[in-house]
Amino acid sequence: MYLTKALSEETIARRAAILAEDIARIDMSDFAFCSLEPITRPDTGEEYLLVEYTFGAAPFGINNAKNPFDLRPTVHQMGGSGLDRGELLYLSRVFEIARKLIPDHRSGDKKLLAAVGSPTWHLATLNEIWWLARWHDFEEKELTREYRQNPQSVKTIDWRFPLNVFGKRWFFNVEVKDRLASMSDRSYNRRHAFYRSLRGDGSEDVTDPRLKFCKSGDDEINVLAITWYDQISSDLETEIQRFLDESDVIDVVAVWAPGDRIRGGWIRLFPRGTELSEKRRVFNRALRAPDAEDQTRIMRNLCPVPLATILNTAR
């Protein structure tokens, strides 16, 4: 693992031991190191080595772009960090979070272990675990994974847990989403969008996370936690506000954008026109911001370019 200013040498040595043990324990048989990649930060000129790994046949990658004359500008035809590669430093970070916050799940939750080892779910599951570190005074013994809150749906919410805030016991229902489409938005310079109840053809969007929730009780806070891979734009904020105002089942959307160097990558949005002042105050107290290591996350993505574009540029 390369040295980073965010970690001491003692921490790096500890993380290396954790990686070696947990990769073997989870049986990540397709784990393989990638070649070291030198990266220069454009705003400061600082140089880093990007240490990445592959984890099997992920559903993303530039090899999905089979026809050079007919490319679809979607994330499924892209590759790199967060898609068909993982970052070793981030993996060590999440493995350490799991040891500290959810040791029983880490050792005994077979579904969780299978998801971490699955090429399809590996990165999304790491993201779910990372978000657990965003809460103060969290206790595993009261944690529920895959909690069914909405009796009208078979879908489950990722995490449910209680926290004592301002002298009252509150239950947080947290659904975590990796918005990978934001990578293609960034690469292809598209306007930011967010979840909608209907698709463009008028059919129900079954990926809408609101389907998992019902209206929260007086001692509950329904949270949609988003990891976003582009700048947090005014378009994105408008879209999230529209999403919140359309329904009363989600109390707050929290967004972490590790690639946002302008806004700091950390925002919370609440519904307008509702009496949520107490829940807003409780949520802001309970939430823990990303730390210096989270802020140093480095990612690199690859996207295909149509052959016609290359030929026109060369003329």
Backbone hydrogen bonds, N-H to C=O, Kabsch-Sander energy under -0.5 kcal/mol:
donor,donor_aa,acceptor,acceptor_aa,energy
7,L,4,T,-1.7
12,I,8,S,-2.3
13,A,9,E,-2.3
14,R,10,E,-2.1
15,R,11,T,-2.8
16,A,12,I,-2.2
17,A,13,A,-1.7
18,I,14,R,-2.0
19,L,15,R,-2.8
20,A,16,A,-2.2
21,E,17,A,-2.1
22,D,18,I,-2.8
23,I,19,L,-2.5
24,A,20,A,-1.3
25,R,21,E,-2.3
26,I,22,D,-2.7
27,D,23,I,-0.6
28,M,23,I,-2.0
29,S,27,D,-1.9
31,F,28,M,-1.9
32,A,54,T,-1.8
34,C,52,E,-2.6
37,E,50,L,-1.7
39,I,48,Y,-3.2
41,R,39,I,-0.5
41,R,46,E,-3.1
44,T,41,R,-0.5
45,G,41,R,-3.1
48,Y,39,I,-3.0
50,L,37,E,-3.6
50,L,48,Y,-0.6
51,V,49,L,-0.7
52,E,50,L,-0.7
53,Y,86,G,-2.0
54,T,32,A,-2.8
55,F,56,G,-0.5
58,A,56,G,-1.6
61,G,76,H,-0.5
61,G,78,M,-1.3
64,N,61,G,-1.8
65,A,62,I,-1.6
66,K,64,N,-1.5
70,D,67,N,-1.3
74,T,72,R,-2.7
77,Q,74,T,-1.3
78,M,75,V,-1.7
79,G,302,L,-2.4
81,S,300,R,-2.9
82,G,85,R,-1.9
83,L,80,G,-2.0
84,D,80,G,-1.0
85,R,80,G,-1.4
86,G,53,Y,-2.6
88,L,51,V,-2.4
88,L,86,G,-0.5
91,L,87,E,-2.4
92,S,88,L,-2.3
93,R,89,L,-1.8
94,V,90,Y,-2.4
95,F,91,L,-2.5
96,E,92,S,-1.9
97,I,93,R,-2.0
98,A,94,V,-2.5
99,R,95,F,-1.8
100,K,96,E,-2.0
101,L,97,I,-3.2
102,I,97,I,-0.5
102,I,98,A,-1.4
106,R,102,I,-2.8
107,S,103,P,-1.5
108,G,104,D,-2.7
109,D,105,H,-2.0
110,K,108,G,-1.2
113,L,109,D,-2.4
114,A,110,K,-2.3
115,A,111,K,-2.0
116,V,112,L,-2.2
117,G,113,L,-1.9
118,S,114,A,-0.8
118,S,115,A,-0.5
122,H,118,S,-2.1
125,T,121,W,-2.4
126,L,122,H,-1.9
127,N,123,L,-1.9
128,E,124,A,-1.7
129,I,125,T,-2.0
130,W,126,L,-2.6
131,W,127,N,-1.8
132,L,128,E,-0.7
132,L,129,I,-1.0
133,A,129,I,-0.6
133,A,130,W,-1.3
134,R,131,W,-1.7
135,W,132,L,-0.9
136,H,286,A,-2.4
138,F,135,W,-0.5
142,E,139,E,-1.0
143,L,140,E,-2.4
144,T,160,R,-2.8
146,E,158,D,-2.0
147,Y,157,I,-2.2
149,Q,147,Y,-0.9
149,Q,212,K,-0.5
150,N,212,K,-1.0
153,S,150,N,-1.8
157,I,147,Y,-3.6
159,W,174,V,-2.3
160,R,144,T,-2.0
161,F,172,F,-1.7
163,L,170,W,-2.7
165,V,163,L,-0.7
165,V,168,K,-2.7
168,K,165,V,-1.5
170,W,163,L,-3.0
170,W,168,K,-0.6
171,F,219,D,-2.9
172,F,161,F,-3.1
172,F,170,W,-0.5
173,N,171,F,-0.6
173,N,221,I,-2.3
174,V,159,W,-3.0
174,V,172,F,-0.7
175,E,173,N,-0.5
175,E,223,V,-2.6
177,K,225,A,-2.8
179,R,177,K,-0.7
179,R,227,T,-2.4
180,L,178,D,-1.9
182,S,179,R,-1.6
183,M,180,L,-2.1
184,S,180,L,-0.7
185,D,181,A,-1.9
186,R,182,S,-1.9
187,S,183,M,-2.3
188,Y,184,S,-2.7
189,N,186,R,-0.6
190,R,185,D,-2.2
199,R,203,S,-3.3
202,G,199,R,-1.8
205,D,197,S,-2.4
206,V,204,E,-1.0
208,D,205,D,-1.7
211,L,208,D,-1.8
212,K,209,P,-1.7
213,F,210,R,-1.1
220,E,217,G,-1.7
221,I,171,F,-2.3
223,V,173,N,-3.3
223,V,221,I,-0.6
224,L,252,V,-2.3
225,A,175,E,-3.2
225,A,223,V,-0.6
226,I,224,L,-0.6
226,I,254,A,-3.3
227,T,177,K,-2.6
228,W,226,I,-0.6
228,W,256,W,-2.9
229,Y,179,R,-0.6
233,S,231,Q,-1.1
237,E,233,S,-2.0
238,T,234,S,-2.3
239,E,235,D,-2.3
240,I,236,L,-2.6
241,Q,237,E,-2.4
242,R,238,T,-2.3
243,F,239,E,-2.3
244,L,240,I,-2.4
245,D,241,Q,-2.5
246,E,242,R,-1.3
247,S,244,L,-0.9
251,D,222,N,-1.7
252,V,222,N,-1.3
253,V,269,L,-2.5
254,A,224,L,-2.2
254,A,252,V,-0.5
255,V,267,I,-2.9
256,W,226,I,-2.9
257,A,265,G,-2.7
259,G,228,W,-0.5
260,D,257,A,-2.0
261,R,259,G,-0.9
267,I,255,V,-1.9
269,L,253,V,-2.5
276,L,274,T,-1.5
280,R,276,L,-3.0
281,R,277,S,-2.1
282,V,278,E,-2.5
283,F,279,K,-2.8
284,N,280,R,-2.4
285,R,281,R,-1.6
286,A,282,V,-2.3
287,L,283,F,-1.9
288,R,134,R,-3.5
295,Q,291,D,-1.8
296,T,292,A,-0.7
296,T,293,E,-1.0
297,R,294,D,-1.2
302,L,79,G,-2.8
307,L,68,P,-2.5
309,T,306,P,-0.7
310,I,306,P,-1.6
311,L,307,L,-2.5
312,N,308,A,-2.3
313,T,309,T,-2.1
314,A,310,I,-1.8
315,R,311,L,-0.8
315,R,312,N,-0.5
